[in-house]
Amino acid sequence: MATNVIQLDLCGMEPPEPMERVLDALSRLQAGDEIRMLIDREPRPLYRILEQNGFEYTVMPRDDYLFDILIRHFS
């Protein structure tokens, strides 16, 4: 169970605002915390940033063409 869950609804935002908000949330994430984000486009550049910085993530495409993404920090 996550210690702290940060919820981000990034739907309808123009770039670069969604990325800026996610990066800000990542900077505040502690071990065991999670970010749950909802976005209306697949944030492919974010995946590389997450992988390079040791975050785990799960992408769940939805039937309504939104992406539900869970990001976890364990270290």
C-alpha positions as CSV (number, residue, x, y, z in Angstrom):
1,M,0.0,0.0,0.0
2,A,1.3,3.4,-0.9
3,T,2.3,5.8,1.8
4,N,1.1,8.8,-0.2
5,V,-0.8,9.0,-3.5
6,I,-0.6,12.1,-5.7
7,Q,-3.5,12.3,-8.1
8,L,-3.0,14.2,-11.3
9,D,-5.7,14.8,-13.9
10,L,-3.8,16.2,-16.9
11,C,-6.6,15.9,-19.5
12,G,-7.0,18.9,-21.8
13,M,-3.8,20.6,-20.9
14,E,-1.5,21.8,-23.6
15,P,2.2,20.8,-23.7
16,P,4.4,21.3,-21.8
17,E,2.1,21.8,-18.8
18,P,1.4,18.0,-18.3
19,M,5.1,17.2,-18.3
20,E,5.9,20.0,-15.9
21,R,3.3,18.9,-13.5
22,V,4.4,15.3,-13.6
23,L,8.1,16.3,-13.1
24,D,7.1,18.5,-10.2
25,A,5.2,15.6,-8.6
26,L,8.2,13.2,-9.2
27,S,10.5,15.6,-7.4
28,R,8.3,15.3,-4.3
29,L,7.8,11.5,-4.4
30,Q,9.3,9.6,-1.4
31,A,10.0,5.8,-1.2
32,G,6.7,3.9,-1.3
33,D,4.7,6.8,-2.8
34,E,2.7,6.7,-6.0
35,I,1.5,9.1,-8.7
36,R,-1.8,8.2,-10.4
37,M,-2.2,10.3,-13.5
38,L,-4.9,10.5,-16.1
39,I,-4.0,12.0,-19.5
40,D,-5.5,12.2,-22.9
41,R,-2.4,11.4,-24.9
42,E,0.3,8.8,-24.3
43,P,3.3,10.6,-22.7
44,R,6.0,8.6,-24.5
45,P,8.9,11.1,-23.6
46,L,7.9,10.6,-19.9
47,Y,8.6,6.9,-20.0
48,R,12.3,7.4,-20.8
49,I,12.6,9.9,-17.9
50,L,11.0,7.4,-15.6
51,E,13.2,4.5,-16.7
52,Q,16.4,6.6,-16.5
53,N,15.6,7.6,-12.9
54,G,14.6,4.3,-11.4
55,F,10.8,4.7,-11.3
56,E,8.4,1.9,-12.1
57,Y,5.2,2.6,-14.1
58,T,2.2,0.9,-15.4
59,V,0.2,2.2,-18.4
60,M,-3.5,1.3,-18.6
61,P,-5.1,2.5,-21.9
62,R,-8.9,3.0,-21.4
63,D,-11.8,2.5,-23.7
64,D,-12.4,6.3,-23.7
65,Y,-8.9,6.9,-25.3
66,L,-7.5,8.2,-22.0
67,F,-4.4,6.7,-20.3
68,D,-4.4,5.8,-16.6
69,I,-0.7,5.7,-15.5
70,L,0.6,4.6,-12.1
71,I,4.1,5.6,-11.2
72,R,5.9,4.2,-8.2
73,H,9.1,5.1,-6.4
74,F,10.8,2.4,-4.3
75,S,14.3,3.6,-3.6
